[in-house]
Amino acid sequence: MLRREIDVWGTVIVVEVSSASLPEPFLLSQIDKASEFFSQVDRDFSPFKSDSEVSRLQRGDIDIDDCSSAQREVWNLIGEAKRLTNGAFDPWSLAGGYDPSGYVKGWAADKAAEAMMAAGVDSVLINAGGDLAVRNVAIPIGVRHPDRPLDVVHQIELTNGAVATSGTYAKGAHIWDPRESMIAIGARSATVWGPDGGLSDALATALVVAGSDGASWFAQSELKDYSAYVIDRHEETAWTVSGTELN
């Protein structure tokens, strides 16, 4: 198993890869490619870089049709996430304008993991600031309590897929409710796991906004392979929901 920490997006991305047959230099080259991809994502999607596509979209300097294919792809995927969450996830309503940050981390981790698997790597684990992309790695994933960092309150068993968590962990109450134009009060934290990293990221953010009202989303056929663990905002209670159980 080779492991590297990549400092980008204002966080640290940890990439772990392994192969029983591929030589170490090849595996290192795959990590190099992932690192460059993450840097390109930062250049295109960062709302903090004045020359990024996102910043130029926010200012109205360009239209989405003028952007890269990756930007257009994310734009369309976010539109679907907004629909699936009844508007609880809406990057177009954020202060300053369109900000896809709540989707891009999970999406990018997935893209990098898929590229390495396509190149022949046996297993990949990417931790993008708490958003996980897992490929052929059977590991238990512990969900921490947002107020008690050493307290693991839920375990997830995952071999292939993605895990995303949103809540008041490192930044406090920072998630915006696009429907009420105020800080989200639906849940203290939400962890979502399923096949797609970007959508898992969006769902976790949206569940912090909607709280228990968001459980009904998982009855939609598009979310049948997704599950969530949510800690309530005002009570020491938690609940889980699974699209597989609802359909």
C-alpha positions as CSV (number, residue, x, y, z in Angstrom):
1,M,0.0,0.0,0.0
2,L,1.4,3.4,-1.1
3,R,0.2,6.5,0.7
4,R,0.5,10.2,0.0
5,E,-0.9,13.4,1.5
6,I,-1.8,16.1,-1.0
7,D,-2.3,19.7,0.3
8,V,-5.0,21.3,-1.8
9,W,-8.4,22.9,-1.6
10,G,-7.5,24.3,1.9
11,T,-7.4,20.7,3.2
12,V,-5.3,17.5,3.0
13,I,-6.3,14.7,0.6
14,V,-4.9,11.3,1.5
15,V,-4.5,8.9,-1.3
16,E,-3.8,5.2,-0.7
17,V,-3.3,2.7,-3.6
18,S,-2.2,-0.9,-3.8
19,S,-1.6,-3.5,-6.5
20,A,-0.3,-7.1,-6.4
21,S,1.2,-6.9,-9.9
22,L,1.9,-3.2,-10.9
23,P,5.4,-1.8,-10.0
24,E,5.8,1.0,-7.5
25,P,6.9,3.6,-10.0
26,F,3.6,3.1,-11.9
27,L,1.5,3.4,-8.8
28,L,3.4,6.6,-7.9
29,S,2.7,8.0,-11.3
30,Q,-1.0,7.4,-10.8
31,I,-0.9,9.3,-7.6
32,D,0.9,12.1,-9.4
33,K,-1.9,12.2,-12.0
34,A,-4.5,12.3,-9.2
35,S,-2.6,15.2,-7.6
36,E,-2.5,17.2,-10.8
37,F,-6.3,16.5,-11.3
38,F,-7.0,17.8,-7.8
39,S,-5.0,20.9,-8.5
40,Q,-6.9,21.5,-11.8
41,V,-10.2,21.1,-9.9
42,D,-9.0,23.8,-7.5
43,R,-8.1,26.1,-10.3
44,D,-11.5,25.6,-12.0
45,F,-13.9,25.3,-9.1
46,S,-12.5,27.4,-6.2
47,P,-14.7,30.3,-5.2
48,F,-11.6,31.8,-3.5
49,K,-9.5,32.1,-6.7
50,S,-10.5,35.2,-8.7
51,D,-9.6,33.7,-12.0
52,S,-11.4,30.3,-11.5
53,E,-14.4,29.5,-13.7
54,V,-16.6,29.5,-10.6
55,S,-15.5,33.0,-9.6
56,R,-16.0,34.2,-13.2
57,L,-19.4,32.6,-13.3
58,Q,-20.3,34.4,-10.0
59,R,-19.2,37.8,-11.5
60,G,-21.1,37.1,-14.7
61,D,-17.9,37.3,-16.8
62,I,-18.8,34.0,-18.5
63,D,-21.8,31.8,-19.0
64,I,-21.9,28.1,-18.1
65,D,-21.8,27.3,-21.9
66,D,-18.4,28.9,-22.0
67,C,-16.9,26.7,-19.3
68,S,-15.0,23.5,-19.4
69,S,-16.7,20.2,-19.9
70,A,-16.0,19.3,-16.2
71,Q,-17.7,22.5,-15.0
72,R,-20.7,21.8,-17.2
73,E,-20.9,18.3,-16.0
74,V,-20.9,19.4,-12.3
75,W,-23.5,22.1,-13.1
76,N,-25.9,19.6,-14.5
77,L,-25.3,17.0,-11.7
78,I,-25.9,19.7,-9.1
79,G,-29.2,20.5,-10.8
80,E,-30.2,16.9,-10.3
81,A,-29.1,17.0,-6.7
82,K,-31.2,20.1,-6.1
83,R,-34.2,18.3,-7.6
84,L,-33.7,15.2,-5.5
85,T,-33.5,17.2,-2.3
86,N,-36.4,19.5,-3.1
87,G,-34.1,22.5,-3.1
88,A,-32.4,21.8,0.3
89,F,-29.2,21.6,-1.7
90,D,-29.0,24.7,-4.0
91,P,-25.5,26.1,-4.7
92,W,-27.1,28.9,-6.8
93,S,-28.7,30.5,-3.8
94,L,-25.5,30.9,-1.7
95,A,-24.1,34.3,-0.8
96,G,-21.9,35.5,-3.7
97,G,-23.6,33.3,-6.2
98,Y,-23.1,29.8,-7.5
99,D,-20.7,27.8,-5.3
100,P,-20.4,24.0,-6.1
101,S,-18.0,23.3,-3.1
102,G,-20.6,21.1,-1.4
103,Y,-20.6,18.7,-4.4
104,V,-17.1,19.0,-5.9
105,K,-15.0,17.3,-3.2
106,G,-16.9,14.0,-3.4
107,W,-17.2,14.2,-7.2
108,A,-13.4,14.8,-7.6
109,A,-12.5,12.0,-5.2
110,D,-14.7,9.6,-7.2
111,K,-13.2,10.8,-10.6
112,A,-9.6,10.2,-9.3
113,A,-10.4,6.8,-7.9
114,E,-12.1,5.7,-11.1
115,A,-9.2,6.8,-13.2
116,M,-6.7,4.8,-11.1
117,M,-8.9,1.7,-11.2
118,A,-9.2,2.1,-15.0
119,A,-5.4,2.1,-15.1
120,G,-5.3,-1.3,-13.4
121,V,-4.7,-0.4,-9.8
122,D,-6.2,-3.1,-7.5
123,S,-7.5,-0.9,-4.7
124,V,-7.9,2.8,-3.9
125,L,-8.9,4.8,-0.8
126,I,-9.1,8.6,-1.1
127,N,-9.9,10.7,1.9
128,A,-10.7,14.2,0.6
129,G,-11.1,16.2,3.8
130,G,-13.5,13.6,5.2
131,D,-15.2,12.6,2.0
132,L,-14.2,9.1,1.1
133,A,-13.9,7.3,-2.2
134,V,-13.4,3.5,-1.7
135,R,-12.6,1.0,-4.3
136,N,-11.9,-2.7,-3.4
137,V,-11.0,-1.8,0.2
138,A,-13.0,-3.6,2.9
139,I,-12.7,-1.3,5.9
140,P,-15.0,-0.3,8.7
141,I,-15.6,3.5,8.6
142,G,-16.4,5.2,11.9
143,V,-18.7,8.2,12.2
144,R,-17.6,10.6,14.9
145,H,-20.0,12.7,17.1
146,P,-19.6,16.4,16.1
147,D,-19.3,17.5,19.7
148,R,-17.1,14.6,20.9
149,P,-14.3,13.9,18.4
150,L,-13.2,10.7,20.1
151,D,-16.7,9.2,20.3
152,V,-17.5,6.9,17.3
153,V,-21.2,6.7,17.2
154,H,-21.8,4.6,14.1
155,Q,-20.0,2.1,11.9
156,I,-20.3,1.8,8.1
157,E,-19.1,-1.3,6.3
158,L,-18.1,-0.4,2.7
159,T,-16.0,-2.0,0.0
160,N,-16.9,0.1,-3.0
161,G,-18.6,3.5,-3.0
162,A,-18.4,6.8,-1.3
163,V,-19.0,8.3,2.1
164,A,-19.6,12.0,2.8
165,T,-20.2,13.8,6.1
166,S,-21.5,17.3,6.7
167,G,-22.2,19.1,10.0
168,T,-20.6,21.2,12.8
169,Y,-17.3,19.3,13.0
170,A,-14.5,21.7,12.1
171,K,-16.2,24.9,11.0
172,G,-19.1,25.0,13.4
173,A,-22.6,26.0,12.1
174,H,-21.6,27.1,8.6
175,I,-24.1,25.3,6.2
176,W,-26.7,27.7,4.7
177,D,-30.4,26.8,4.3
178,P,-31.2,28.1,0.8
179,R,-34.9,27.9,1.4
180,E,-34.9,30.1,4.6
181,S,-31.8,32.3,3.9
182,M,-30.4,31.4,7.3
183,I,-27.9,29.0,8.9
184,A,-29.2,25.4,8.6
185,I,-30.9,24.0,11.7
186,G,-32.2,20.7,10.5
187,A,-29.5,18.4,11.9
188,R,-26.2,18.6,13.7
189,S,-24.5,16.2,11.3
190,A,-25.3,13.9,8.5
191,T,-23.3,11.0,6.9
192,V,-24.4,9.6,3.6
193,W,-22.9,6.6,1.8
194,G,-23.7,5.2,-1.7
195,P,-22.3,4.7,-5.1
196,D,-21.6,8.3,-6.1
197,G,-19.4,10.7,-4.2
198,G,-20.8,14.0,-5.5
199,L,-24.4,13.0,-4.7
200,S,-23.4,11.6,-1.3
201,D,-21.7,15.0,-0.6
202,A,-24.8,16.9,-1.7
203,L,-27.2,14.7,0.3
204,A,-25.2,15.0,3.5
205,T,-25.3,18.8,3.2
206,A,-29.0,18.8,2.4
207,L,-29.8,16.6,5.4
208,V,-28.2,19.1,7.7
209,V,-30.6,21.7,6.2
210,A,-33.7,19.5,6.2
211,G,-33.2,17.2,9.2
212,S,-35.8,14.4,9.5
213,D,-37.9,15.9,6.6
214,G,-35.1,14.7,4.3
215,A,-35.8,11.0,5.1
216,S,-38.5,11.0,2.5
217,W,-36.0,11.7,-0.3
218,F,-34.7,8.2,-0.1
219,A,-37.9,6.8,-1.3
220,Q,-37.0,8.1,-4.8
221,S,-35.7,5.4,-7.2
222,E,-32.6,7.4,-7.9
223,L,-31.6,7.1,-4.2
224,K,-32.4,3.4,-3.6
225,D,-28.7,2.6,-3.2
226,Y,-28.0,5.4,-0.7
227,S,-28.1,5.4,3.1
228,A,-27.7,8.0,5.8
229,Y,-27.0,8.4,9.5
230,V,-28.2,11.7,11.0
231,I,-27.7,13.3,14.4
232,D,-30.6,15.6,15.3
233,R,-29.9,19.3,16.0
234,H,-31.8,19.8,19.3
235,E,-31.9,16.4,20.9
236,E,-29.3,13.6,21.7
237,T,-31.0,11.3,19.1
238,A,-29.9,9.9,15.8
239,W,-31.7,8.1,13.0
240,T,-30.8,6.1,9.9
241,V,-32.5,5.8,6.5
242,S,-31.9,3.5,3.6
243,G,-33.3,3.8,0.1
244,T,-33.1,0.0,-0.2
245,E,-35.4,-0.4,2.8
246,L,-37.9,2.1,1.5
247,N,-38.3,0.7,-2.0
